[in-house]
Amino acid sequence: QVQLVESGGGLVQAGDSLRLSCAASGRTFSSYGMGWFRQAPGKEREFVAAISWSGGSTYYADSVKGRFTISRDNAKNTAYLQIDSLKPEDTAVYYCAATRRGLGVATRHYNYDYWGQGTQVTVSS
């Protein structure tokens, strides 16, 4: 069992940066690949980024490449999502999730085993 808690969201202006954190409970964090998804009002949950259990491999949605950076610190049981040059269209609830599966299927939300409760990111223009 893995419990995930996101933090770091907030109300920011366009062009600002944020770093979201995802703290995991349990001693098996390093066994899981981690992903970030987001969901805007009235839209489906969208894949953003994923990272392998070791941190050696990452994968990004085309829409966020170059602005988003996913990372993890297995010693701290925490995954991160650095978001730079925020845009109003980045406004959404951001979720982290854990999966036993590889990055090849990381874009599909149904391949994740555990989810956090989400953190709101609101970007004003």
DSSP file (Angstrom, degrees, kcal/mol; ACC not computed):
  #  RESIDUE AA STRUCTURE BP1 BP2  ACC     N-H-->O    O-->H-N    N-H-->O    O-->H-N    TCO  KAPPA ALPHA  PHI   PSI    X-CA   Y-CA   Z-CA
    1    1 A Q              0   0    0      0, 0.0     2,-0.4     0, 0.0    27,-0.2   0.000 360.0 360.0 360.0 134.5    0.0    0.0    0.0
    2    2 A V        -     0   0    0    111,-0.1     2,-0.5    24,-0.1   113,-0.2  -0.995 360.0-159.5-127.6 129.4    1.3    3.5   -0.9
    3    3 A Q        -     0   0    0     -2,-0.4    22,-2.2    22,-0.2     2,-0.4  -0.928  10.9-160.7-108.9 135.4   -0.3    6.7    0.2
    4    4 A L  E     -A   24   0A   0    111,-0.5   113,-0.5    -2,-0.5     2,-0.4  -0.932   9.4-173.7-120.7 136.0    0.4    9.9   -1.8
    5    5 A V  E     -A   23   0A   0     18,-2.1    18,-2.7    -2,-0.4     2,-0.2  -0.970  10.9-155.7-132.2 117.4    0.0   13.5   -0.7
    6    6 A E  E     +A   22   0A   0     -2,-0.4     2,-0.3    16,-0.2    16,-0.2  -0.569  19.2 163.7 -88.3 153.7    0.6   16.3   -3.1
    7    7 A S  E     +A   21   0A   0     14,-2.0    14,-2.6    -2,-0.2   112,-0.1  -0.962  38.7  72.0-155.5 168.7    1.5   19.9   -2.1
    8    8 A G        +     0   0    0      1,-0.3    11,-0.3    -2,-0.3    14,-0.0   0.352  62.0 129.0 104.5  -5.3    2.9   23.0   -3.6
    9    9 A G        +     0   0    0     12,-0.1     2,-0.3     9,-0.1    -1,-0.3  -0.189  24.5 127.1 -73.7 174.1    0.0   24.2   -5.7
   10   10 A G  E     -d  121   0B   0    110,-0.8   112,-2.7   109,-0.1     2,-0.6  -0.983  59.6 -54.5 166.4-172.1   -1.4   27.7   -5.5
   11   11 A L  E     +d  122   0B   0     -2,-0.3     2,-0.3   110,-0.2   112,-0.2  -0.876  60.4 161.2 -98.8 120.5   -2.5   30.9   -7.3
   12   12 A V  E     -d  123   0B   0    110,-2.9   112,-2.9    -2,-0.6     2,-0.3  -0.824  35.9-107.6-133.3 170.5    0.3   32.3   -9.4
   13   13 A Q  E >   -d  124   0B   0     -2,-0.3     3,-2.2   110,-0.2    73,-0.2  -0.679  47.8 -84.0 -98.8 156.2    0.7   34.7  -12.4
   14   14 A A  T 3  S+     0   0    0    110,-2.4    73,-0.2    -2,-0.3    -1,-0.1  -0.311 117.7  29.9 -55.5 136.4    1.5   33.7  -15.9
   15   15 A G  T 3  S+     0   0    0     71,-2.8    70,-0.6     1,-0.3    -1,-0.3   0.179  94.8 118.4  95.5 -17.0    5.3   33.3  -16.3
   16   16 A D    <   -     0   0    0     -3,-2.2    70,-2.6    70,-0.2    -1,-0.3  -0.159  57.0-128.5 -73.3 173.8    5.8   32.2  -12.7
   17   17 A S        -     0   0    0     67,-0.2     2,-0.3    68,-0.2    67,-0.2  -0.909  20.2-174.0-123.2 153.8    7.2   28.8  -11.6
   18   18 A L  E     - B   0  83A   0     65,-2.4    65,-3.4    -2,-0.3     2,-0.5  -0.984  15.0-149.9-140.5 151.0    6.0   26.3   -9.2
   19   19 A R  E     - B   0  82A   0     -2,-0.3     2,-0.3   -11,-0.3    63,-0.2  -0.965  15.7-159.2-122.1 115.9    7.4   23.0   -7.8
   20   20 A L  E     - B   0  81A   0     61,-2.9    61,-2.3    -2,-0.5     2,-0.3  -0.693   7.2-155.7 -89.2 143.6    4.8   20.4   -6.8
   21   21 A S  E     -AB   7  80A   0    -14,-2.6   -14,-2.0    -2,-0.3     2,-0.4  -0.892  10.3-162.8-119.5 151.3    5.7   17.7   -4.4
   22   22 A C  E     -AB   6  79A   0     57,-2.4    57,-2.2    -2,-0.3     2,-0.4  -0.901  11.5-161.9-134.7 103.1    4.3   14.3   -3.9
   23   23 A A  E     -AB   5  78A   0    -18,-2.7   -18,-2.1    -2,-0.4     2,-0.4  -0.738   8.6-158.1 -90.9 130.3    5.2   12.7   -0.6
   24   24 A A  E     -A    4   0A   0     53,-3.0   -20,-0.2    -2,-0.4     2,-0.2  -0.855   5.5-144.5-111.7 142.1    4.7    8.9   -0.4
   25   25 A S        +     0   0    0    -22,-2.2   -22,-0.2    -2,-0.4     3,-0.2  -0.595  59.2  48.6 -93.6 163.0    4.3    6.7    2.6
   26   26 A G  S    S-     0   0    0     -2,-0.2     3,-0.5     1,-0.1    -2,-0.1  -0.008  84.1 -94.9  93.6 160.9    5.7    3.2    2.9
   27   27 A R  S    S+     0   0    0      1,-0.2     3,-0.2     2,-0.1    -1,-0.1   0.302 109.2  71.7 -97.3   8.5    9.1    1.7    2.3
   28   28 A T    >   +     0   0    0     -3,-0.2     3,-2.3   -27,-0.2     4,-0.3   0.212  57.1 113.7-108.5  15.2    8.4    0.6   -1.3
   29   29 A F  G >  S+     0   0    0     -3,-0.5     3,-1.9     1,-0.3    -1,-0.2   0.882  73.5  58.3 -54.0 -41.6    8.4    4.0   -2.9
   30   30 A S  G 3  S+     0   0    0      1,-0.3    -1,-0.3    -3,-0.2    -2,-0.1   0.550  96.4  64.5 -70.6  -5.1   11.5    3.2   -4.9
   31   31 A S  G <  S+     0   0    0     -3,-2.3     2,-0.4     2,-0.1    -1,-0.3   0.549  94.0  77.5 -88.4  -8.9    9.7    0.2   -6.5
   32   32 A Y  S <  S-     0   0    0     -3,-1.9     2,-0.2    -4,-0.3    68,-0.2  -0.824  72.4-135.2-110.4 138.2    7.1    2.4   -8.2
   33   33 A G  E     -E   99   0B   0     66,-2.9    66,-2.7    -2,-0.4     2,-0.4  -0.607  31.7-141.4 -73.6 151.4    7.2    4.5  -11.3
   34   34 A M  E     -EF  98  51B   0     17,-2.3    17,-2.8    -2,-0.2     2,-0.3  -0.918  19.0-175.1-121.6 144.3    5.6    7.8  -10.7
   35   35 A G  E     -EF  97  50B   0     62,-2.6    62,-2.2    -2,-0.4     2,-0.4  -0.942  15.7-145.0-134.2 157.9    3.4    9.9  -12.8
   36   36 A W  E     +EF  96  49B   0     13,-3.1    12,-2.5    -2,-0.3    13,-1.6  -0.984  20.7 175.4-121.0 135.9    1.7   13.3  -12.8
   37   37 A F  E     -EF  95  47B   0     58,-2.8    58,-2.8    -2,-0.4     2,-0.3  -0.857  11.4-155.1-127.5 164.6   -1.6   14.0  -14.3
   38   38 A R  E     -EF  94  46B   0      8,-2.4     8,-3.5    -2,-0.3     2,-0.4  -0.989   3.8-161.4-142.0 154.0   -3.8   17.1  -14.4
   39   39 A Q  E     -E   93   0B   0     54,-2.2    54,-2.4    -2,-0.3     6,-0.2  -0.952   6.1-161.9-139.7 117.1   -7.5   17.8  -14.8
   40   40 A A    >   -     0   0    0      4,-0.4     3,-2.3    -2,-0.4    52,-0.1  -0.588  45.7 -75.5 -90.5 157.7   -9.0   21.1  -15.7
   41   41 A P  T 3  S+     0   0    0      0, 0.0    -1,-0.1     0, 0.0     3,-0.1  -0.288 118.5   6.0 -55.8 129.2  -12.7   21.9  -15.1
   42   42 A G  T 3  S+     0   0    0      1,-0.3     2,-0.3    -3,-0.1    -2,-0.0   0.528 113.2 101.5  77.7   5.8  -14.9   20.1  -17.6
   43   43 A K  S <  S-     0   0    0     -3,-2.3    -1,-0.3     1,-0.1     2,-0.1  -0.804  74.7-101.8-121.2 162.8  -12.0   18.2  -19.1
   44   44 A E        -     0   0    0     -2,-0.3    -4,-0.4     1,-0.1     2,-0.2  -0.379  50.7 -84.5 -77.0 158.7  -10.7   14.7  -18.8
   45   45 A R        -     0   0    0     -6,-0.2     2,-0.4    -2,-0.1    -6,-0.2  -0.453  51.4-152.5 -64.7 135.2   -7.7   13.8  -16.7
   46   46 A E  E     -F   38   0B   0     -8,-3.5    -8,-2.4    -2,-0.2     2,-0.1  -0.928  12.6-120.9-120.4 132.2   -4.6   14.4  -18.8
   47   47 A F  E     +F   37   0B   0     -2,-0.4   -10,-0.2    60,-0.2     3,-0.1  -0.461  33.3 168.7 -66.9 139.7   -1.2   12.8  -18.6
   48   48 A V  E     -     0   0B   0    -12,-2.5    13,-2.7     1,-0.4     2,-0.3   0.721  54.9 -24.4-117.2 -55.5    1.7   15.2  -17.9
   49   49 A A  E     -FG  36  60B   0    -13,-1.6   -13,-3.1    11,-0.2    -1,-0.4  -0.989  47.8-161.4-160.9 157.7    4.9   13.4  -17.0
   50   50 A A  E     -FG  35  59B   0      9,-2.4     9,-2.2    -2,-0.3     2,-0.3  -0.984   2.7-161.9-145.7 156.1    6.3   10.1  -15.7
   51   51 A I  E     -FG  34  58B   0    -17,-2.8   -17,-2.3    -2,-0.3     7,-0.2  -0.997  24.4-114.6-140.6 141.9    9.5    8.9  -14.2
   52   52 A S    >   -     0   0    0      5,-2.6     3,-0.6    -2,-0.3   -20,-0.1  -0.152  38.3 -98.6 -70.7 169.6   10.9    5.4  -13.7
   53   53 A W  T 3  S+     0   0    0      1,-0.3   -21,-0.2   -22,-0.2    -1,-0.1   0.833 125.2  42.6 -60.1 -32.9   11.5    3.8  -10.3
   54   54 A S  T 3  S-     0   0    0    -23,-0.1    -1,-0.3    20,-0.0    20,-0.1   0.663 108.2-121.4 -86.6 -16.7   15.2    4.7  -10.5
   55   55 A G  S <  S+     0   0    0     -3,-0.6    -2,-0.1     2,-0.2    17,-0.1   0.417  83.2 115.1  87.9  -1.0   14.7    8.2  -11.9
   56   56 A G  S    S+     0   0    0      1,-0.1     2,-0.4    -5,-0.1    -3,-0.0   0.686  71.0  44.7 -78.7 -17.6   16.8    7.2  -14.9
   57   57 A S        +     0   0    0      2,-0.0    -5,-2.6     0, 0.0     2,-0.3  -0.979  63.2 179.6-130.1 141.3   14.0    7.6  -17.4
   58   58 A T  E     -G   51   0B   0     -2,-0.4     2,-0.3    -7,-0.2    -7,-0.2  -0.931   7.6-165.2-134.8 160.0   11.4   10.2  -17.9
   59   59 A Y  E     -G   50   0B   0     -9,-2.2    -9,-2.4    -2,-0.3     2,-0.3  -0.990   7.9-167.1-148.4 138.6    8.6   10.8  -20.3
   60   60 A Y  E     -G   49   0B   0     -2,-0.3   -11,-0.2   -11,-0.2     2,-0.2  -0.922  27.5-110.4-128.7 149.2    6.5   13.9  -21.0
   61   61 A A    >>  -     0   0    0    -13,-2.7     3,-1.7    -2,-0.3     4,-0.9  -0.526  36.0-120.0 -67.0 144.9    3.4   14.9  -22.8
   62   62 A D  G >4 S+     0   0    0      1,-0.3     3,-0.5     2,-0.2    -1,-0.1   0.839 110.0  64.2 -57.2 -33.4    4.2   16.9  -25.9
   63   63 A S  G 34 S+     0   0    0      1,-0.2    -1,-0.3     3,-0.0   -15,-0.0   0.665 111.4  33.9 -68.5 -15.9    2.2   19.9  -24.5
   64   64 A V  G X> S+     0   0    0     -3,-1.7     3,-2.1   -16,-0.2     4,-2.0   0.447  81.3 129.5-119.9  -2.6    4.5   20.4  -21.6
   65   65 A K  T << S+     0   0    0     -4,-0.9     4,-0.1    -3,-0.5   -16,-0.0  -0.282  77.6  19.7 -56.9 135.4    7.9   19.4  -22.9
   66   66 A G  T 34 S+     0   0    0      2,-0.4    -1,-0.3     1,-0.1     3,-0.1   0.159 125.0  54.9  91.6 -18.7   10.5   22.1  -22.2
   67   67 A R  T <4 S+     0   0    0     -3,-2.1    17,-2.5     1,-0.1     2,-0.4   0.654  98.4  60.3-115.5 -26.7    8.5   23.7  -19.3
   68   68 A F  E  <  -C   83   0A   0     -4,-2.0    -2,-0.4    15,-0.2     2,-0.4  -0.842  57.9-172.3-108.2 141.3    7.8   20.8  -17.0
   69   69 A T  E     -C   82   0A   0     13,-2.3    13,-3.1    -2,-0.4     2,-0.4  -0.979   6.6-159.4-134.2 122.1   10.5   18.6  -15.3
   70   70 A I  E     +C   81   0A   0     -2,-0.4     2,-0.3    11,-0.2    11,-0.2  -0.793  22.4 156.4 -98.7 142.8    9.7   15.5  -13.3
   71   71 A S  E     -C   80   0A   0      9,-1.7     9,-2.9    -2,-0.4     2,-0.3  -0.933  20.8-153.4-152.3 173.1   12.2   14.2  -10.7
   72   72 A R  E     -C   79   0A   0     -2,-0.3     2,-0.4     7,-0.3     7,-0.2  -0.994  12.5-153.6-153.1 154.6   12.3   12.1   -7.6
   73   73 A D  E > > -C   78   0A   0      5,-3.0     5,-1.8    -2,-0.3     3,-1.1  -0.900   9.5-171.7-129.1 100.0   14.3   11.6   -4.5
   74   74 A N  T 3 5S+     0   0    0     -2,-0.4     3,-0.5     1,-0.3   -44,-0.2   0.783  85.0  61.5 -67.5 -25.7   13.9    8.0   -3.3
   75   75 A A  T 3 5S+     0   0    0      1,-0.2    -1,-0.3    -3,-0.1   -45,-0.0   0.791 113.3  37.0 -68.1 -26.1   15.7    8.7    0.0
   76   76 A K  T < 5S-     0   0    0     -3,-1.1    -1,-0.2     2,-0.2    -2,-0.2   0.363 106.0-126.5-104.6   2.7   12.9   11.2    0.8
   77   77 A N  T   5 +     0   0    0     -4,-0.5   -53,-3.0    -3,-0.5     2,-0.4   0.903  68.5 127.9  53.4  43.3   10.1    9.2   -0.7
   78   78 A T  E   < -BC  23  73A   0     -5,-1.8    -5,-3.0   -55,-0.2     2,-0.3  -0.989  45.7-162.2-137.8 138.7    9.1   12.2   -2.8
   79   79 A A  E     -BC  22  72A   0    -57,-2.2   -57,-2.4    -2,-0.4     2,-0.3  -0.851  17.2-157.0-111.7 154.9    8.5   12.9   -6.4
   80   80 A Y  E     -BC  21  71A   0     -9,-2.9    -9,-1.7    -2,-0.3     2,-0.4  -0.916  16.3-160.1-132.2 154.8    8.5   16.4   -7.8
   81   81 A L  E     -BC  20  70A   0    -61,-2.3   -61,-2.9    -2,-0.3     2,-0.5  -0.901  12.7-161.3-134.9 108.9    7.1   18.3  -10.8
   82   82 A Q  E     -BC  19  69A   0    -13,-3.1   -13,-2.3    -2,-0.4     2,-0.5  -0.779   8.4-167.9 -87.6 125.7    8.8   21.6  -11.6
   83   83 A I  E     -BC  18  68A   0    -65,-3.4   -65,-2.4    -2,-0.5     3,-0.3  -0.963   6.4-176.5-120.4 118.0    6.6   23.8  -13.7
   84   84 A D        +     0   0    0    -17,-2.5   -67,-0.2    -2,-0.5   -68,-0.1  -0.717  61.5  18.5-109.4 161.2    8.2   26.9  -15.4
   85   85 A S  S    S-     0   0    0    -70,-0.6    -1,-0.2    -2,-0.3   -68,-0.2   0.914  85.4-150.5  47.7  54.3    6.7   29.6  -17.5
   86   86 A L        -     0   0    0    -70,-2.6   -71,-2.8    -3,-0.3   -70,-0.2  -0.212  11.8-160.3 -60.1 143.1    3.2   28.9  -16.3
   87   87 A K    >   -     0   0    0    -73,-0.2     3,-2.4    -3,-0.1     4,-0.3  -0.868  31.4-111.9-120.8 154.8    0.4   29.7  -18.6
   88   88 A P  G >  S+     0   0    0      0, 0.0     3,-1.8     0, 0.0    35,-0.4   0.842 116.9  63.1 -54.1 -33.2   -3.3   30.2  -17.8
   89   89 A E  G 3  S+     0   0    0      1,-0.3   -49,-0.0   -49,-0.0    -3,-0.0   0.558  88.4  70.1 -73.1  -5.2   -4.1   26.9  -19.7
   90   90 A D  G <   +     0   0    0     -3,-2.4    -1,-0.3     2,-0.0     2,-0.2   0.536  69.9 122.2 -82.7  -6.7   -2.0   25.1  -17.0
   91   91 A T    <   +     0   0    0     -3,-1.8     2,-0.3    -4,-0.3    31,-0.2  -0.384  40.6 104.8 -59.3 123.8   -4.7   25.8  -14.5
   92   92 A A  E    S- H   0 121B   0     29,-2.1    29,-2.7    -2,-0.2     2,-0.5  -0.967  76.6 -80.3-179.2 169.9   -5.9   22.4  -13.2
   93   93 A V  E     -EH  39 120B   0    -54,-2.4   -54,-2.2    -2,-0.3     2,-0.5  -0.865  47.5-146.7 -88.7 128.7   -5.9   20.0  -10.3
   94   94 A Y  E     -EH  38 119B   0     25,-3.0    25,-2.0    -2,-0.5     2,-0.4  -0.855  15.5-169.8-104.0 130.9   -2.6   18.2  -10.4
   95   95 A Y  E     -E   37   0B   0    -58,-2.8   -58,-2.8    -2,-0.5     2,-0.3  -0.920  11.4-151.5-118.7 141.0   -2.4   14.6   -9.3
   96   96 A C  E     -E   36   0B   0     -2,-0.4    20,-2.2   -60,-0.2     2,-0.3  -0.830  19.6-176.2-104.2 155.4    0.5   12.3   -8.6
   97   97 A A  E     -EI  35 115B   0    -62,-2.2   -62,-2.6    -2,-0.3     2,-0.4  -0.982  17.7-136.5-149.6 155.6    0.2    8.5   -9.0
   98   98 A A  E     -EI  34 114B   0     16,-2.2    15,-2.6    -2,-0.3    16,-1.6  -0.925  20.8-178.2-119.9 141.1    2.3    5.4   -8.5
   99   99 A T  E     -E   33   0B   0    -66,-2.7   -66,-2.9    -2,-0.4    13,-0.1  -0.991  31.1-153.2-140.0 146.2    2.5    2.4  -10.8
  100  100 A R  S    S+     0   0    0     -2,-0.3     2,-0.1    11,-0.3    12,-0.1   0.528  77.7  91.1 -86.5  -9.6    4.3   -0.9  -10.9
  101  101 A R  S    S-     0   0    0     10,-0.5   -68,-0.3     1,-0.1    -2,-0.1  -0.384  82.6 -98.7 -88.8 165.7    4.2   -0.8  -14.7
  102  102 A G    >   -     0   0    0     -2,-0.1     3,-1.6     1,-0.1    -1,-0.1  -0.175  35.2 -98.8 -80.2 172.8    6.8    0.5  -17.0
  103  103 A L  G >  S+     0   0    0      1,-0.3     3,-1.5     2,-0.2     4,-0.3   0.709 111.1  79.6 -64.5 -20.1    7.0    3.9  -18.7
  104  104 A G  G 3  S+     0   0    0      1,-0.3    -1,-0.3     2,-0.1     3,-0.1   0.777 107.3  27.8 -60.7 -24.8    5.7    2.3  -21.9
  105  105 A V  G X  S+     0   0    0     -3,-1.6     3,-1.3     1,-0.1    -1,-0.3   0.138  88.9 112.4-118.3  18.8    2.2    2.5  -20.5
  106  106 A A  T <   +     0   0    0     -3,-1.5    -2,-0.1     1,-0.3    -1,-0.1   0.658  65.2  66.7 -71.3 -16.4    2.6    5.4  -18.2
  107  107 A T  T 3  S+     0   0    0     -4,-0.3     2,-0.6    -3,-0.1    -1,-0.3   0.644  83.0  85.7 -80.2 -12.1    0.4    7.7  -20.1
  108  108 A R    X   -     0   0    0     -3,-1.3     3,-1.9     1,-0.1     4,-0.1  -0.791  67.6-152.7 -94.9 119.9   -2.8    5.7  -19.3
  109  109 A H  G >  S+     0   0    0     -2,-0.6     3,-1.5     1,-0.3    -1,-0.1   0.799  92.6  64.4 -63.0 -27.9   -4.3    6.7  -16.0
  110  110 A Y  G 3  S+     0   0    0      1,-0.3    -1,-0.3    -3,-0.1    -3,-0.0   0.564  90.0  68.0 -75.2  -6.1   -5.8    3.2  -15.5
  111  111 A N  G <  S+     0   0    0     -3,-1.9   -10,-0.5    -6,-0.2     2,-0.4   0.401  82.9  94.2 -89.2   2.9   -2.3    1.7  -15.3
  112  112 A Y    <   -     0   0    0     -3,-1.5   -13,-0.3   -13,-0.1     3,-0.1  -0.766  56.3-163.9-100.4 142.9   -1.7    3.5  -12.0
  113  113 A D  S    S+     0   0    0    -15,-2.6     2,-0.3    -2,-0.4   -14,-0.2   0.787  71.2  30.3 -95.1 -32.0   -2.3    1.7   -8.7
  114  114 A Y  E     -I   98   0B   0    -16,-1.6   -16,-2.2  -113,-0.1     2,-0.3  -0.971  62.6-167.9-135.7 146.9   -2.3    4.6   -6.2
  115  115 A W  E     -I   97   0B   0     -2,-0.3  -111,-0.5   -18,-0.2   -18,-0.2  -0.957  15.5-132.9-133.2 148.2   -3.4    8.3   -6.5
  116  116 A G        -     0   0    0    -20,-2.2  -111,-0.2    -2,-0.3     3,-0.1  -0.331  33.7-106.7 -85.9-179.8   -3.0   11.4   -4.4
  117  117 A Q        -     0   0    0   -113,-0.5  -112,-0.1     1,-0.2   -22,-0.1   0.606  61.7-115.5 -87.0 -12.6   -5.9   13.7   -3.6
  118  118 A G        -     0   0    0    -22,-0.1     2,-0.4     1,-0.0   -23,-0.2   0.056  15.1-122.5  97.8 153.1   -4.6   16.4   -5.9
  119  119 A T  E     - H   0  94B   0    -25,-2.0   -25,-3.0  -112,-0.1     2,-0.3  -0.999  26.0-122.1-134.7 134.4   -3.3   20.0   -5.5
  120  120 A Q  E     - H   0  93B   0     -2,-0.4  -110,-0.8   -27,-0.2     2,-0.5  -0.581  22.3-171.3 -82.1 131.6   -4.9   23.0   -7.3
  121  121 A V  E     -dH  10  92B   0    -29,-2.7   -29,-2.1    -2,-0.3     2,-0.5  -0.990   5.3-177.2-119.5 122.6   -2.8   25.2   -9.6
  122  122 A T  E     -d   11   0B   0   -112,-2.7  -110,-2.9    -2,-0.5     2,-0.6  -0.982   6.1-165.6-123.4 124.2   -4.4   28.4  -10.8
  123  123 A V  E     -d   12   0B   0     -2,-0.5     2,-0.3   -35,-0.4  -110,-0.2  -0.936   6.1-156.8-114.3 119.3   -2.6   30.6  -13.2
  124  124 A S  E      d   13   0B   0   -112,-2.9  -110,-2.4    -2,-0.6    -2,-0.0  -0.681 360.0 360.0 -93.6 148.6   -3.9   34.2  -13.7
  125  125 A S              0   0    0     -2,-0.3    -1,-0.1  -112,-0.2  -112,-0.1   0.450 360.0 360.0 -88.6 360.0   -3.1   36.1  -16.9
